[in-house]
Amino acid sequence: MLEYAKVILPKVSFSKKLFRKELYKCINWVGQEQVHELYSWCHENFNEMYPDILAEAFADIAA
């Protein structure tokens, strides 16, 4: 599911609302074993565009 997230999130990154919605779905789909990898990938690719959404979505995971 991580690879699916890497395909979907760039495609919806034009819309803040849609990006947030899809990011939360992806976090639930990948499961605990891959969530840190998704976190790292999202920060590499979207931190400049949506730092507030990433901080909100990964608040419990980043710690």
mmCIF file as Biopython writes it, N, C-alpha, C and O atoms, coordinates in Angstrom:
data_model
#
loop_
_atom_site.group_PDB
_atom_site.id
_atom_site.type_symbol
_atom_site.label_atom_id
_atom_site.label_alt_id
_atom_site.label_comp_id
_atom_site.label_asym_id
_atom_site.label_entity_id
_atom_site.label_seq_id
_atom_site.pdbx_PDB_ins_code
_atom_site.Cartn_x
_atom_site.Cartn_y
_atom_site.Cartn_z
_atom_site.occupancy
_atom_site.B_iso_or_equiv
_atom_site.auth_seq_id
_atom_site.auth_asym_id
_atom_site.pdbx_PDB_model_num
ATOM 1   N N  . MET A ? 1  ? 0.816  -1.204 0.000  1.0 0.0 1  A 1 
ATOM 2   C CA . MET A ? 1  ? 0.000  0.000  0.000  1.0 0.0 1  A 1 
ATOM 3   C C  . MET A ? 1  ? 0.856  1.264  0.000  1.0 0.0 1  A 1 
ATOM 4   O O  . MET A ? 1  ? 0.391  2.332  -0.399 1.0 0.0 1  A 1 
ATOM 5   N N  . LEU A ? 2  ? 2.090  1.146  0.441  1.0 0.0 2  A 1 
ATOM 6   C CA . LEU A ? 2  ? 2.969  2.311  0.446  1.0 0.0 2  A 1 
ATOM 7   C C  . LEU A ? 2  ? 3.221  2.801  -0.979 1.0 0.0 2  A 1 
ATOM 8   O O  . LEU A ? 2  ? 3.235  4.005  -1.237 1.0 0.0 2  A 1 
ATOM 9   N N  . GLU A ? 3  ? 3.416  1.878  -1.882 1.0 0.0 3  A 1 
ATOM 10  C CA . GLU A ? 3  ? 3.643  2.267  -3.280 1.0 0.0 3  A 1 
ATOM 11  C C  . GLU A ? 3  ? 2.403  2.951  -3.859 1.0 0.0 3  A 1 
ATOM 12  O O  . GLU A ? 3  ? 2.522  3.880  -4.659 1.0 0.0 3  A 1 
ATOM 13  N N  . TYR A ? 4  ? 1.242  2.501  -3.465 1.0 0.0 4  A 1 
ATOM 14  C CA . TYR A ? 4  ? -0.004 3.140  -3.906 1.0 0.0 4  A 1 
ATOM 15  C C  . TYR A ? 4  ? -0.071 4.578  -3.396 1.0 0.0 4  A 1 
ATOM 16  O O  . TYR A ? 4  ? -0.476 5.482  -4.126 1.0 0.0 4  A 1 
ATOM 17  N N  . ALA A ? 5  ? 0.324  4.781  -2.153 1.0 0.0 5  A 1 
ATOM 18  C CA . ALA A ? 5  ? 0.337  6.134  -1.581 1.0 0.0 5  A 1 
ATOM 19  C C  . ALA A ? 5  ? 1.281  7.038  -2.358 1.0 0.0 5  A 1 
ATOM 20  O O  . ALA A ? 5  ? 0.987  8.213  -2.578 1.0 0.0 5  A 1 
ATOM 21  N N  . LYS A ? 6  ? 2.413  6.487  -2.772 1.0 0.0 6  A 1 
ATOM 22  C CA . LYS A ? 6  ? 3.400  7.264  -3.519 1.0 0.0 6  A 1 
ATOM 23  C C  . LYS A ? 6  ? 2.906  7.631  -4.915 1.0 0.0 6  A 1 
ATOM 24  O O  . LYS A ? 6  ? 3.425  8.565  -5.526 1.0 0.0 6  A 1 
ATOM 25  N N  . VAL A ? 7  ? 1.927  6.923  -5.417 1.0 0.0 7  A 1 
ATOM 26  C CA . VAL A ? 7  ? 1.321  7.250  -6.709 1.0 0.0 7  A 1 
ATOM 27  C C  . VAL A ? 7  ? 0.190  8.262  -6.526 1.0 0.0 7  A 1 
ATOM 28  O O  . VAL A ? 7  ? 0.091  9.234  -7.275 1.0 0.0 7  A 1 
ATOM 29  N N  . ILE A ? 8  ? -0.647 8.029  -5.539 1.0 0.0 8  A 1 
ATOM 30  C CA . ILE A ? 8  ? -1.849 8.850  -5.330 1.0 0.0 8  A 1 
ATOM 31  C C  . ILE A ? 8  ? -1.538 10.257 -4.813 1.0 0.0 8  A 1 
ATOM 32  O O  . ILE A ? 8  ? -2.061 11.236 -5.346 1.0 0.0 8  A 1 
ATOM 33  N N  . LEU A ? 9  ? -0.713 10.366 -3.805 1.0 0.0 9  A 1 
ATOM 34  C CA . LEU A ? 9  ? -0.501 11.673 -3.170 1.0 0.0 9  A 1 
ATOM 35  C C  . LEU A ? 9  ? 0.038  12.738 -4.122 1.0 0.0 9  A 1 
ATOM 36  O O  . LEU A ? 9  ? -0.438 13.872 -4.069 1.0 0.0 9  A 1 
ATOM 37  N N  . PRO A ? 10 ? 0.993  12.440 -4.980 1.0 0.0 10 A 1 
ATOM 38  C CA . PRO A ? 10 ? 1.414  13.484 -5.933 1.0 0.0 10 A 1 
ATOM 39  C C  . PRO A ? 10 ? 0.292  13.910 -6.884 1.0 0.0 10 A 1 
ATOM 40  O O  . PRO A ? 10 ? 0.229  15.068 -7.297 1.0 0.0 10 A 1 
ATOM 41  N N  . LYS A ? 11 ? -0.585 12.977 -7.225 1.0 0.0 11 A 1 
ATOM 42  C CA . LYS A ? 11 ? -1.678 13.288 -8.149 1.0 0.0 11 A 1 
ATOM 43  C C  . LYS A ? 11 ? -2.728 14.196 -7.538 1.0 0.0 11 A 1 
ATOM 44  O O  . LYS A ? 11 ? -3.412 14.918 -8.264 1.0 0.0 11 A 1 
ATOM 45  N N  . VAL A ? 12 ? -2.874 14.176 -6.218 1.0 0.0 12 A 1 
ATOM 46  C CA . VAL A ? 12 ? -3.890 15.008 -5.566 1.0 0.0 12 A 1 
ATOM 47  C C  . VAL A ? 12 ? -3.284 16.217 -4.865 1.0 0.0 12 A 1 
ATOM 48  O O  . VAL A ? 12 ? -3.996 16.956 -4.184 1.0 0.0 12 A 1 
ATOM 49  N N  . SER A ? 13 ? -1.995 16.427 -5.019 1.0 0.0 13 A 1 
ATOM 50  C CA . SER A ? 13 ? -1.333 17.506 -4.289 1.0 0.0 13 A 1 
ATOM 51  C C  . SER A ? 13 ? -1.718 18.901 -4.778 1.0 0.0 13 A 1 
ATOM 52  O O  . SER A ? 13 ? -1.346 19.892 -4.149 1.0 0.0 13 A 1 
ATOM 53  N N  . PHE A ? 14 ? -2.444 18.999 -5.867 1.0 0.0 14 A 1 
ATOM 54  C CA . PHE A ? 14 ? -2.912 20.295 -6.364 1.0 0.0 14 A 1 
ATOM 55  C C  . PHE A ? 14 ? -3.990 20.895 -5.468 1.0 0.0 14 A 1 
ATOM 56  O O  . PHE A ? 14 ? -4.223 22.104 -5.493 1.0 0.0 14 A 1 
ATOM 57  N N  . SER A ? 15 ? -4.647 20.046 -4.674 1.0 0.0 15 A 1 
ATOM 58  C CA . SER A ? 15 ? -5.749 20.485 -3.816 1.0 0.0 15 A 1 
ATOM 59  C C  . SER A ? 15 ? -5.446 20.165 -2.354 1.0 0.0 15 A 1 
ATOM 60  O O  . SER A ? 15 ? -5.265 19.002 -1.991 1.0 0.0 15 A 1 
ATOM 61  N N  . LYS A ? 16 ? -5.392 21.186 -1.531 1.0 0.0 16 A 1 
ATOM 62  C CA . LYS A ? 16 ? -5.087 20.992 -0.108 1.0 0.0 16 A 1 
ATOM 63  C C  . LYS A ? 16 ? -6.111 20.076 0.555  1.0 0.0 16 A 1 
ATOM 64  O O  . LYS A ? 16 ? -5.746 19.177 1.314  1.0 0.0 16 A 1 
ATOM 65  N N  . LYS A ? 17 ? -7.365 20.300 0.274  1.0 0.0 17 A 1 
ATOM 66  C CA . LYS A ? 17 ? -8.435 19.505 0.882  1.0 0.0 17 A 1 
ATOM 67  C C  . LYS A ? 17 ? -8.349 18.035 0.454  1.0 0.0 17 A 1 
ATOM 68  O O  . LYS A ? 17 ? -8.469 17.134 1.285  1.0 0.0 17 A 1 
ATOM 69  N N  . LEU A ? 18 ? -8.143 17.803 -0.819 1.0 0.0 18 A 1 
ATOM 70  C CA . LEU A ? 18 ? -8.043 16.440 -1.328 1.0 0.0 18 A 1 
ATOM 71  C C  . LEU A ? 18 ? -6.768 15.756 -0.841 1.0 0.0 18 A 1 
ATOM 72  O O  . LEU A ? 18 ? -6.781 14.567 -0.522 1.0 0.0 18 A 1 
ATOM 73  N N  . PHE A ? 19 ? -5.673 16.503 -0.785 1.0 0.0 19 A 1 
ATOM 74  C CA . PHE A ? 19 ? -4.419 15.942 -0.289 1.0 0.0 19 A 1 
ATOM 75  C C  . PHE A ? 19 ? -4.582 15.471 1.148  1.0 0.0 19 A 1 
ATOM 76  O O  . PHE A ? 19 ? -4.155 14.369 1.491  1.0 0.0 19 A 1 
ATOM 77  N N  . ARG A ? 20 ? -5.198 16.300 1.995  1.0 0.0 20 A 1 
ATOM 78  C CA . ARG A ? 20 ? -5.421 15.933 3.398  1.0 0.0 20 A 1 
ATOM 79  C C  . ARG A ? 20 ? -6.259 14.654 3.488  1.0 0.0 20 A 1 
ATOM 80  O O  . ARG A ? 20 ? -5.921 13.737 4.236  1.0 0.0 20 A 1 
ATOM 81  N N  . LYS A ? 21 ? -7.333 14.600 2.735  1.0 0.0 21 A 1 
ATOM 82  C CA . LYS A ? 21 ? -8.226 13.441 2.756  1.0 0.0 21 A 1 
ATOM 83  C C  . LYS A ? 21 ? -7.481 12.169 2.354  1.0 0.0 21 A 1 
ATOM 84  O O  . LYS A ? 21 ? -7.595 11.145 3.029  1.0 0.0 21 A 1 
ATOM 85  N N  . GLU A ? 22 ? -6.729 12.225 1.274  1.0 0.0 22 A 1 
ATOM 86  C CA . GLU A ? 22 ? -6.013 11.050 0.783  1.0 0.0 22 A 1 
ATOM 87  C C  . GLU A ? 22 ? -4.853 10.670 1.693  1.0 0.0 22 A 1 
ATOM 88  O O  . GLU A ? 22 ? -4.552 9.486  1.846  1.0 0.0 22 A 1 
ATOM 89  N N  . LEU A ? 23 ? -4.206 11.643 2.290  1.0 0.0 23 A 1 
ATOM 90  C CA . LEU A ? 23 ? -3.110 11.344 3.206  1.0 0.0 23 A 1 
ATOM 91  C C  . LEU A ? 23 ? -3.620 10.547 4.404  1.0 0.0 23 A 1 
ATOM 92  O O  . LEU A ? 23 ? -2.991 9.567  4.804  1.0 0.0 23 A 1 
ATOM 93  N N  . TYR A ? 24 ? -4.740 10.950 4.976  1.0 0.0 24 A 1 
ATOM 94  C CA . TYR A ? 24 ? -5.298 10.210 6.104  1.0 0.0 24 A 1 
ATOM 95  C C  . TYR A ? 24 ? -5.676 8.787  5.696  1.0 0.0 24 A 1 
ATOM 96  O O  . TYR A ? 24 ? -5.475 7.848  6.467  1.0 0.0 24 A 1 
ATOM 97  N N  . LYS A ? 25 ? -6.214 8.624  4.506  1.0 0.0 25 A 1 
ATOM 98  C CA . LYS A ? 25 ? -6.525 7.276  4.020  1.0 0.0 25 A 1 
ATOM 99  C C  . LYS A ? 25 ? -5.251 6.445  3.920  1.0 0.0 25 A 1 
ATOM 100 O O  . LYS A ? 25 ? -5.212 5.295  4.357  1.0 0.0 25 A 1 
ATOM 101 N N  . CYS A ? 26 ? -4.225 7.033  3.348  1.0 0.0 26 A 1 
ATOM 102 C CA . CYS A ? 26 ? -2.966 6.314  3.160  1.0 0.0 26 A 1 
ATOM 103 C C  . CYS A ? 26 ? -2.339 5.919  4.494  1.0 0.0 26 A 1 
ATOM 104 O O  . CYS A ? 26 ? -1.804 4.818  4.624  1.0 0.0 26 A 1 
ATOM 105 N N  . ILE A ? 27 ? -2.399 6.798  5.475  1.0 0.0 27 A 1 
ATOM 106 C CA . ILE A ? 27 ? -1.853 6.479  6.794  1.0 0.0 27 A 1 
ATOM 107 C C  . ILE A ? 27 ? -2.572 5.262  7.381  1.0 0.0 27 A 1 
ATOM 108 O O  . ILE A ? 27 ? -1.937 4.395  7.981  1.0 0.0 27 A 1 
ATOM 109 N N  . ASN A ? 28 ? -3.871 5.198  7.212  1.0 0.0 28 A 1 
ATOM 110 C CA . ASN A ? 28 ? -4.627 4.050  7.725  1.0 0.0 28 A 1 
ATOM 111 C C  . ASN A ? 28 ? -4.332 2.781  6.941  1.0 0.0 28 A 1 
ATOM 112 O O  . ASN A ? 28 ? -4.310 1.693  7.515  1.0 0.0 28 A 1 
ATOM 113 N N  . TRP A ? 29 ? -4.108 2.904  5.647  1.0 0.0 29 A 1 
ATOM 114 C CA . TRP A ? 29 ? -3.861 1.738  4.797  1.0 0.0 29 A 1 
ATOM 115 C C  . TRP A ? 29 ? -2.501 1.107  5.020  1.0 0.0 29 A 1 
ATOM 116 O O  . TRP A ? 29 ? -2.390 -0.119 5.045  1.0 0.0 29 A 1 
ATOM 117 N N  . VAL A ? 30 ? -1.465 1.914  5.184  1.0 0.0 30 A 1 
ATOM 118 C CA . VAL A ? 30 ? -0.120 1.336  5.218  1.0 0.0 30 A 1 
ATOM 119 C C  . VAL A ? 30 ? 0.151  0.519  6.476  1.0 0.0 30 A 1 
ATOM 120 O O  . VAL A ? 30 ? 0.964  -0.405 6.438  1.0 0.0 30 A 1 
ATOM 121 N N  . GLY A ? 31 ? -0.492 0.827  7.559  1.0 0.0 31 A 1 
ATOM 122 C CA . GLY A ? 31 ? -0.268 0.077  8.786  1.0 0.0 31 A 1 
ATOM 123 C C  . GLY A ? 31 ? 0.979  0.539  9.516  1.0 0.0 31 A 1 
ATOM 124 O O  . GLY A ? 31 ? 1.773  1.319  8.989  1.0 0.0 31 A 1 
ATOM 125 N N  . GLN A ? 32 ? 1.137  0.055  10.717 1.0 0.0 32 A 1 
ATOM 126 C CA . GLN A ? 32 ? 2.214  0.501  11.599 1.0 0.0 32 A 1 
ATOM 127 C C  . GLN A ? 32 ? 3.603  0.199  11.053 1.0 0.0 32 A 1 
ATOM 128 O O  . GLN A ? 32 ? 4.538  0.965  11.284 1.0 0.0 32 A 1 
ATOM 129 N N  . GLU A ? 33 ? 3.746  -0.895 10.341 1.0 0.0 33 A 1 
ATOM 130 C CA . GLU A ? 33 ? 5.072  -1.284 9.868  1.0 0.0 33 A 1 
ATOM 131 C C  . GLU A ? 33 ? 5.643  -0.355 8.801  1.0 0.0 33 A 1 
ATOM 132 O O  . GLU A ? 33 ? 6.862  -0.282 8.643  1.0 0.0 33 A 1 
ATOM 133 N N  . GLN A ? 34 ? 4.793  0.352  8.071  1.0 0.0 34 A 1 
ATOM 134 C CA . GLN A ? 34 ? 5.278  1.227  7.007  1.0 0.0 34 A 1 
ATOM 135 C C  . GLN A ? 34 ? 4.977  2.704  7.233  1.0 0.0 34 A 1 
ATOM 136 O O  . GLN A ? 34 ? 5.326  3.533  6.393  1.0 0.0 34 A 1 
ATOM 137 N N  . VAL A ? 35 ? 4.350  3.046  8.325  1.0 0.0 35 A 1 
ATOM 138 C CA . VAL A ? 35 ? 3.930  4.423  8.537  1.0 0.0 35 A 1 
ATOM 139 C C  . VAL A ? 35 ? 5.129  5.366  8.683  1.0 0.0 35 A 1 
ATOM 140 O O  . VAL A ? 35 ? 5.055  6.523  8.268  1.0 0.0 35 A 1 
ATOM 141 N N  . HIS A ? 36 ? 6.215  4.891  9.258  1.0 0.0 36 A 1 
ATOM 142 C CA . HIS A ? 36 ? 7.400  5.753  9.388  1.0 0.0 36 A 1 
ATOM 143 C C  . HIS A ? 36 ? 8.046  6.011  8.028  1.0 0.0 36 A 1 
ATOM 144 O O  . HIS A ? 36 ? 8.574  7.095  7.778  1.0 0.0 36 A 1 
ATOM 145 N N  . GLU A ? 37 ? 7.999  5.027  7.171  1.0 0.0 37 A 1 
ATOM 146 C CA . GLU A ? 37 ? 8.516  5.213  5.813  1.0 0.0 37 A 1 
ATOM 147 C C  . GLU A ? 37 ? 7.642  6.205  5.040  1.0 0.0 37 A 1 
ATOM 148 O O  . GLU A ? 37 ? 8.160  7.046  4.304  1.0 0.0 37 A 1 
ATOM 149 N N  . LEU A ? 38 ? 6.332  6.111  5.203  1.0 0.0 38 A 1 
ATOM 150 C CA . LEU A ? 38 ? 5.416  7.067  4.574  1.0 0.0 38 A 1 
ATOM 151 C C  . LEU A ? 38 ? 5.672  8.469  5.122  1.0 0.0 38 A 1 
ATOM 152 O O  . LEU A ? 38 ? 5.681  9.438  4.363  1.0 0.0 38 A 1 
ATOM 153 N N  . TYR A ? 39 ? 5.876  8.580  6.409  1.0 0.0 39 A 1 
ATOM 154 C CA . TYR A ? 39 ? 6.178  9.853  7.051  1.0 0.0 39 A 1 
ATOM 155 C C  . TYR A ? 39 ? 7.418  10.495 6.419  1.0 0.0 39 A 1 
ATOM 156 O O  . TYR A ? 39 ? 7.396  11.669 6.048  1.0 0.0 39 A 1 
ATOM 157 N N  . SER A ? 40 ? 8.477  9.732  6.303  1.0 0.0 40 A 1 
ATOM 158 C CA . SER A ? 40 ? 9.724  10.244 5.719  1.0 0.0 40 A 1 
ATOM 159 C C  . SER A ? 40 ? 9.529  10.665 4.271  1.0 0.0 40 A 1 
ATOM 160 O O  . SER A ? 40 ? 9.985  11.729 3.852  1.0 0.0 40 A 1 
ATOM 161 N N  . TRP A ? 41 ? 8.852  9.826  3.521  1.0 0.0 41 A 1 
ATOM 162 C CA . TRP A ? 41 ? 8.622  10.127 2.104  1.0 0.0 41 A 1 
ATOM 163 C C  . TRP A ? 41 ? 7.772  11.393 1.942  1.0 0.0 41 A 1 
ATOM 164 O O  . TRP A ? 41 ? 8.072  12.235 1.096  1.0 0.0 41 A 1 
ATOM 165 N N  . CYS A ? 42 ? 6.737  11.527 2.730  1.0 0.0 42 A 1 
ATOM 166 C CA . CYS A ? 42 ? 5.869  12.711 2.655  1.0 0.0 42 A 1 
ATOM 167 C C  . CYS A ? 42 ? 6.641  13.978 3.010  1.0 0.0 42 A 1 
ATOM 168 O O  . CYS A ? 42 ? 6.467  15.011 2.363  1.0 0.0 42 A 1 
ATOM 169 N N  . HIS A ? 43 ? 7.477  13.907 4.015  1.0 0.0 43 A 1 
ATOM 170 C CA . HIS A ? 43 ? 8.254  15.089 4.395  1.0 0.0 43 A 1 
ATOM 171 C C  . HIS A ? 43 ? 9.263  15.463 3.323  1.0 0.0 43 A 1 
ATOM 172 O O  . HIS A ? 43 ? 9.521  16.647 3.104  1.0 0.0 43 A 1 
ATOM 173 N N  . GLU A ? 44 ? 9.828  14.488 2.661  1.0 0.0 44 A 1 
ATOM 174 C CA . GLU A ? 44 ? 10.759 14.773 1.561  1.0 0.0 44 A 1 
ATOM 175 C C  . GLU A ? 44 ? 10.044 15.442 0.384  1.0 0.0 44 A 1 
ATOM 176 O O  . GLU A ? 44 ? 10.609 16.313 -0.276 1.0 0.0 44 A 1 
ATOM 177 N N  . ASN A ? 45 ? 8.818  15.036 0.130  1.0 0.0 45 A 1 
ATOM 178 C CA . ASN A ? 45 ? 8.128  15.466 -1.079 1.0 0.0 45 A 1 
ATOM 179 C C  . ASN A ? 45 ? 7.119  16.595 -0.900 1.0 0.0 45 A 1 
ATOM 180 O O  . ASN A ? 45 ? 6.863  17.341 -1.846 1.0 0.0 45 A 1 
ATOM 181 N N  . PHE A ? 46 ? 6.541  16.738 0.287  1.0 0.0 46 A 1 
ATOM 182 C CA . PHE A ? 46 ? 5.444  17.690 0.456  1.0 0.0 46 A 1 
ATOM 183 C C  . PHE A ? 46 ? 5.615  18.666 1.613  1.0 0.0 46 A 1 
ATOM 184 O O  . PHE A ? 46 ? 4.707  19.453 1.879  1.0 0.0 46 A 1 
ATOM 185 N N  . ASN A ? 47 ? 6.733  18.641 2.301  1.0 0.0 47 A 1 
ATOM 186 C CA . ASN A ? 47 ? 6.891  19.491 3.472  1.0 0.0 47 A 1 
ATOM 187 C C  . ASN A ? 47 ? 6.853  20.979 3.130  1.0 0.0 47 A 1 
ATOM 188 O O  . ASN A ? 47 ? 6.343  21.775 3.918  1.0 0.0 47 A 1 
ATOM 189 N N  . GLU A ? 48 ? 7.373  21.359 1.997  1.0 0.0 48 A 1 
ATOM 190 C CA . GLU A ? 48 ? 7.332  22.770 1.606  1.0 0.0 48 A 1 
ATOM 191 C C  . GLU A ? 48 ? 5.925  23.211 1.217  1.0 0.0 48 A 1 
ATOM 192 O O  . GLU A ? 48 ? 5.551  24.365 1.424  1.0 0.0 48 A 1 
ATOM 193 N N  . MET A ? 49 ? 5.154  22.295 0.659  1.0 0.0 49 A 1 
ATOM 194 C CA . MET A ? 49 ? 3.820  22.616 0.163  1.0 0.0 49 A 1 
ATOM 195 C C  . MET A ? 49 ? 2.760  22.586 1.278  1.0 0.0 49 A 1 
ATOM 196 O O  . MET A ? 49 ? 1.929  23.489 1.379  1.0 0.0 49 A 1 
ATOM 197 N N  . TYR A ? 50 ? 2.801  21.546 2.102  1.0 0.0 50 A 1 
ATOM 198 C CA . TYR A ? 50 ? 1.762  21.332 3.117  1.0 0.0 50 A 1 
ATOM 199 C C  . TYR A ? 50 ? 2.348  20.960 4.481  1.0 0.0 50 A 1 
ATOM 200 O O  . TYR A ? 50 ? 2.020  19.897 5.010  1.0 0.0 50 A 1 
ATOM 201 N N  . PRO A ? 51 ? 3.193  21.792 5.058  1.0 0.0 51 A 1 
ATOM 202 C CA . PRO A ? 51 ? 3.783  21.420 6.357  1.0 0.0 51 A 1 
ATOM 203 C C  . PRO A ? 51 ? 2.747  21.293 7.467  1.0 0.0 51 A 1 
ATOM 204 O O  . PRO A ? 51 ? 2.898  20.469 8.369  1.0 0.0 51 A 1 
ATOM 205 N N  . ASP A ? 52 ? 1.694  22.109 7.403  1.0 0.0 52 A 1 
ATOM 206 C CA . ASP A ? 52 ? 0.657  22.051 8.440  1.0 0.0 52 A 1 
ATOM 207 C C  . ASP A ? 52 ? -0.126 20.746 8.395  1.0 0.0 52 A 1 
ATOM 208 O O  . ASP A ? 52 ? -0.434 20.170 9.438  1.0 0.0 52 A 1 
ATOM 209 N N  . ILE A ? 53 ? -0.446 20.281 7.206  1.0 0.0 53 A 1 
ATOM 210 C CA . ILE A ? 53 ? -1.185 19.021 7.061  1.0 0.0 53 A 1 
ATOM 211 C C  . ILE A ? 53 ? -0.322 17.849 7.521  1.0 0.0 53 A 1 
ATOM 212 O O  . ILE A ? 53 ? -0.804 16.957 8.219  1.0 0.0 53 A 1 
ATOM 213 N N  . LEU A ? 54 ? 0.938  17.851 7.135  1.0 0.0 54 A 1 
ATOM 214 C CA . LEU A ? 54 ? 1.832  16.760 7.528  1.0 0.0 54 A 1 
ATOM 215 C C  . LEU A ? 54 ? 2.007  16.729 9.044  1.0 0.0 54 A 1 
ATOM 216 O O  . LEU A ? 54 ? 1.987  15.658 9.651  1.0 0.0 54 A 1 
ATOM 217 N N  . ALA A ? 55 ? 2.178  17.892 9.651  1.0 0.0 55 A 1 
ATOM 218 C CA . ALA A ? 55 ? 2.343  17.949 11.104 1.0 0.0 55 A 1 
ATOM 219 C C  . ALA A ? 55 ? 1.099  17.421 11.810 1.0 0.0 55 A 1 
ATOM 220 O O  . ALA A ? 55 ? 1.195  16.693 12.798 1.0 0.0 55 A 1 
ATOM 221 N N  . GLU A ? 56 ? -0.062 17.793 11.295 1.0 0.0 56 A 1 
ATOM 222 C CA . GLU A ? 56 ? -1.330 17.346 11.878 1.0 0.0 56 A 1 
ATOM 223 C C  . GLU A ? 56 ? -1.525 15.835 11.703 1.0 0.0 56 A 1 
ATOM 224 O O  . GLU A ? 56 ? -1.873 15.134 12.653 1.0 0.0 56 A 1 
ATOM 225 N N  . ALA A ? 57 ? -1.301 15.351 10.496 1.0 0.0 57 A 1 
ATOM 226 C CA . ALA A ? 57 ? -1.562 13.954 10.185 1.0 0.0 57 A 1 
ATOM 227 C C  . ALA A ? 57 ? -0.599 13.001 10.896 1.0 0.0 57 A 1 
ATOM 228 O O  . ALA A ? 57 ? -0.981 11.907 11.309 1.0 0.0 57 A 1 
ATOM 229 N N  . PHE A ? 58 ? 0.649  13.436 11.029 1.0 0.0 58 A 1 
ATOM 230 C CA . PHE A ? 58 ? 1.647  12.561 11.630 1.0 0.0 58 A 1 
ATOM 231 C C  . PHE A ? 58 ? 2.004  12.952 13.064 1.0 0.0 58 A 1 
ATOM 232 O O  . PHE A ? 58 ? 3.062  12.562 13.558 1.0 0.0 58 A 1 
ATOM 233 N N  . ALA A ? 59 ? 1.157  13.702 13.731 1.0 0.0 59 A 1 
ATOM 234 C CA . ALA A ? 59 ? 1.436  14.189 15.082 1.0 0.0 59 A 1 
ATOM 235 C C  . ALA A ? 59 ? 1.749  13.045 16.056 1.0 0.0 59 A 1 
ATOM 236 O O  . ALA A ? 59 ? 2.684  13.160 16.848 1.0 0.0 59 A 1 
ATOM 237 N N  . ASP A ? 60 ? 1.017  11.990 16.016 1.0 0.0 60 A 1 
ATOM 238 C CA . ASP A ? 60 ? 1.238  10.866 16.933 1.0 0.0 60 A 1 
ATOM 239 C C  . ASP A ? 60 ? 2.398  9.983  16.495 1.0 0.0 60 A 1 
ATOM 240 O O  . ASP A ? 60 ? 3.008  9.298  17.317 1.0 0.0 60 A 1 
ATOM 241 N N  . ILE A ? 61 ? 2.698  9.999  15.225 1.0 0.0 61 A 1 
ATOM 242 C CA . ILE A ? 61 ? 3.712  9.109  14.661 1.0 0.0 61 A 1 
ATOM 243 C C  . ILE A ? 61 ? 5.106  9.692  14.805 1.0 0.0 61 A 1 
ATOM 244 O O  . ILE A ? 61 ? 6.067  8.959  15.039 1.0 0.0 61 A 1 
ATOM 245 N N  . ALA A ? 62 ? 5.222  11.000 14.667 1.0 0.0 62 A 1 
ATOM 246 C CA . ALA A ? 62 ? 6.539  11.664 14.648 1.0 0.0 62 A 1 
ATOM 247 C C  . ALA A ? 62 ? 7.295  11.516 15.955 1.0 0.0 62 A 1 
ATOM 248 O O  . ALA A ? 62 ? 8.522  11.606 15.970 1.0 0.0 62 A 1 
ATOM 249 N N  . ALA A ? 63 ? 6.611  11.299 17.013 1.0 0.0 63 A 1 
ATOM 250 C CA . ALA A ? 63 ? 7.260  11.225 18.335 1.0 0.0 63 A 1 
ATOM 251 C C  . ALA A ? 63 ? 8.096  9.987  18.528 1.0 0.0 63 A 1 
ATOM 252 O O  . ALA A ? 63 ? 8.692  9.803  19.590 1.0 0.0 63 A 1 
#
